[in-house]
Amino acid sequence: MTTAETVFAPARTRAAAVSATLRRKQGFQHGGWFVAPFLLLFTLFVIWPLLRGVYLSLTDANITGADANFVGLDNYREALKDPLMWDALGHSAYFTLLVVPCITVLAFLLAMLAHHIERGKWLWRLCFFAPFLLPSTVAGNLWQWLFNPGTGMINHVFGANTPWLTDKSYAMLAIVIETLWWTVGFSFLLYLAALQSIPAHLYEAAKLDGANAWHRAVHITLPMLRNITGLVIALQILASLQVFDQAVVMMDFGPGPESSTRTFVQYTLEEGFTSYRVGYASAISVIFFVIIAAVALARMWLLRNRTEEATR
């Protein structure tokens, strides 16, 4: 290295560092303008309502707009002792336990069928996914008619007279059946996309080794779908815990026979807009938010541990 290069090398290095810093700042400034609309809307419709709900949960606010008094944690103490709230949470949890395993298995089987069938693939995929495009009210009213004891097709086909919507033993099961038919298309689509991404040479190599269809499914398909299965389960748990539309529509906007289908979200709305207790309803909403957040964080923790084990 010459004397001139030795003298000017540190200066060139500092100039390059300053230039890179300026480029990063300019890039951040320009990128910030693109992100600003999203941040504004996110703050207005997510962050602000969340903070407002937490504040209202600490007051005795009502829907009439009268001045609210600060009551501290009284609403939370009342909620934790409220048997109706725990019953509603139990109904939502029971619905989740029924829906999540069934919809996961059913979506996988439908995806396998649509993936391997040779003739009319587009028609099968359309039939499996089309119900998911229906509005919740349409799907609920359709199945309400199907479950009608007098004119419904379900009892007529099976030659039974089951009181699906008027007996607490069957009401939640009817909502589960309607939910499976209505929402399985989303999980089906996720599984179908994942199946199409599995390399074909894995199955060809397994065939050459003498593996039959069952062995290929167990040792290739299921392990390759492990991540998508975890995603489907997590999404279905979060969605099922927040069940509201189908339960309300199928039960004519009521809590069902002997309140057997009143879900957590429905009870929250009843307290806020029927009993006019906005502060108490906000406290229930915050409790439910904590439950949902705990489920989501548990999913992230399990996924991170699984990823770390896979990289070892």
N, C-alpha and C positions, 0 to 999 in steps of 0.2 A: 504493500500500500504506500502510495506516495505521500509526501508531506502535505500537499493540498487536500488530498482525500482524508488524511487524518484530522486536519483542522476543520473541514466542513462537514464531515460525517455526522457528528452530534447535532449540528444545526439542521441538517436534512431530516434527521430522525425526529427532532422536536417539531419541525414544520409538518411532517407527515402525521404526527400524532394530533397536532392542532387541527389539521385539515379533516382528519377522521372524526374528531369530536364535533366540529362544525357540521359535518354531513349528518351525523347522528342527531344533532339538535334540530337541523332543518327537517330531517325525515320525521322526527317526533312531532314537530309543529304541523307539518302537512298531514300526517296521519291522525293527529288529534282532531282536526276538523272533520275527518270522515267518521271518527268514533263518537264525536260530540252528540249527534242526534240520538244515537242509541243510548248513550249515558243519560241524556236528558229524559227520554221516555222511560228508561229503566228506573230512574230516580222518582219520576212523577207517579208511575203506576205500580211500582214494586216497593222501593225503599220507603217512600213517604207513607203509603198505606200501612206498611208493616209497623213503622214507628208510631203512626197514629193509632193503630190497633193496640199496641202495647200501652200507650198512654190511656186510652179509653178503658182498658182492662183494670186500671187502677182507680177508676171513678165509678160513680153510680149513674152514668149517662143513660138517657133514654131517647127513644126515637122522636119524641115530641120537640126536641130542640131546647128544652129547659136547661138552665145552668147546672152543670155537673159538679158534684162535690167529690173531693179526693177521699178515697176509702182505703187506700193502700192495698194490702193483699187479701182483703176480705172476700173479694170475688173468687180468688183462687182457693181459699179455705172452704168456701161454700161449694165450689165445683168438685173438690176432692171428696166431699161428703155427700154429693148429689147422686142418689141411686139411678136416676134417669140418665144421667150422663154416662155412668158406667155401663148401664144396659145398652145404650146407643153405641158405645165403643165396643162392647162385646158383639153386637150385631155386625158391625163393620169388620171386626176381626174374624168372626165366623164366616162371613161372606168371602173374605180374603182367603181363608184356609180352604174353602171349597173351590174357588175360581182359579187360583194360581196354579196348582198342580194340574188341574184338568185342562186349562187353556194351554199350558206348556206342552203337555203330551199331545193334545189334539193338533196344535199348530205344527209340531214336528211331524206327525203322521201325515197330515195333509200336504206339507211341503215335500215329504218323501214321495208321496203319490204323484203330485204335480211335476216333480223333477224327473221321475223315471218313466212316466207314461209317455207313449210315443204319439198317439193320435189325439188331436184336439187339445193340445197343451194350453193354448190361449183360452179355450172355453173353461177348462177346469180352474185355471188361475183366476179368471173373471168371476166364476161362481163362488170361489172361496173368499175372494177379497171384496166383492161387491157389497155385502151387508155392512161392512165397516164404513162405507160412504154414506149410509143413511143417517139422517138426524136422529138424535136420541128419542125425541117424541114420536117419530114415525115408527121406529123399532119397538118402543114401548107399547104404543097403541096396537100395533100389529099382533104382538104376542099376548096382549091383554084380550084381544078377540079370540086368539087361538086357544087360550086357557079358559075361556068362558064355559061354565059347566053346561049351559043350555044349547048355545049355538056354536061353540068352539070346535075346531077340528081335532084337537088332541084327544079329548074323551071319546069323540065319535070314532076315530080310527082304532083306538084300543078297546072300545066297548066298555068304558068305565064311566064313573060319575064322580070323579075326584074333584073336591072343592079347592082347586089350586090357589085361588086368590082370596078365599074367605076363611081358610083354616090355617092357623099359625104353624102347623106341622108341614105345610106344603108351600106357604107363601114365599119364604126365602129361597126355597129350591126352584120355584118358578122364575124368580129374578135371576138366579144363577144360570139357568138354562138359556134365558133370553140374552144374558150377558155373553155367554160362550158363543152363541150364534152371531151376535152383533159385533164383537170385538176380536174374534179369533183371527180375522183377516190381517190385522196389523202384525201380530206375531208370526203368522204364516209367511208374510212377505219378508220378514227379517230372516227366518230360517231358509226360505227359498234362495235368497241372495247369498247366504252363507254356503249353502250346498253347491251353488254354481261356482263358488270360488275355490272349492277343493280340487287340487290337481288330479287330472284323470289318470296320470301314470301311477299314482298310488294304488288305485283299484286294479290297474292292469298288472302291476307287480304282484299284488295279492292273489289275483286269479292264477298267475303262473305258478305261485307257491301252493296252489290247491285250496285256497280259502273260499268257502261258500259265501252266500249272500249274508247270512247271519254273522259270520266272523268278520266280514268286511264292514258291516254296520257297527259292530261292537268295538272293533279295534281300529277303525279308520274314521268312520263318520262321526260317531259320538265324541271321541277325543278332539276332533277338529272343530266340533261345534260347542266346545266347552265354554268359550268366552261368550258366544252369542246366547247360549242358554242362560248364563248368569245375567246377561243384559235383559233378556226377556223376563226372567223371574223378578228382577229388581223393578223394572218398569210396571209389571203387572201388580206387584205388591203396592207400589205407590198409587197406582190408579185405582186399585180395588179398595184401599183404605178410604179413598175419597168418593166412594160410590154415592150417587145422589139421584141423577136423572132417571134412570130406569126404575129405581125403587119408588120414586114419587109419582111417575107417570102411570105405572102399572097398578098402583094402589090408589089412583084417583086423588093424588095430592094429600093423602093421609098417611098415618104411621103404620097402616096394615092391621090385620086382625090381632087384637090384644097388644098392639104396638110392637109386633114381632119383627117388623121390617124397618123400624125407625133407625136410621144410620146416624153417625156422629155429625156429619155435615147437616143433615136434615134437622137434628135437634138444635144445632147452633142457630140455624135460620129461624126455627120456631121461637127460640128465646129472644132473638133480636127483633124479629118483625111481627111476631104474634103476641108475645108477652111484652114487647117494647123495652126489654132490658138489654140495651146495647152494651153497657159496661160488662155485664155478666157474660153475654155472648162473645165479647172480645176476649175475655179471660179464657173461655172454652177454646176459642180459636187459637190463642197462644199455646195452650196445652197441646192441642192437636198439631200445631206447627212444630213443637219440640219433638213429638212422636215421629212425625214424618222426617224431620231432620236427622233424628237418631237412626232411622232405618236407612236413609241415604248414606250417612257417614259409615254405618256398619258395612254397607255394600262396598264403599270405597276402600275401607280397611281390608276387607277380605280380598278384593281385587289386587290391592298393592302387595299383600303377603303372597298371593298366588303368583304374581309376576316376579317377585323376588326369588321365590323357590324355583321358578322355571329358568331363571338366568344363572342360577348357581351351577 
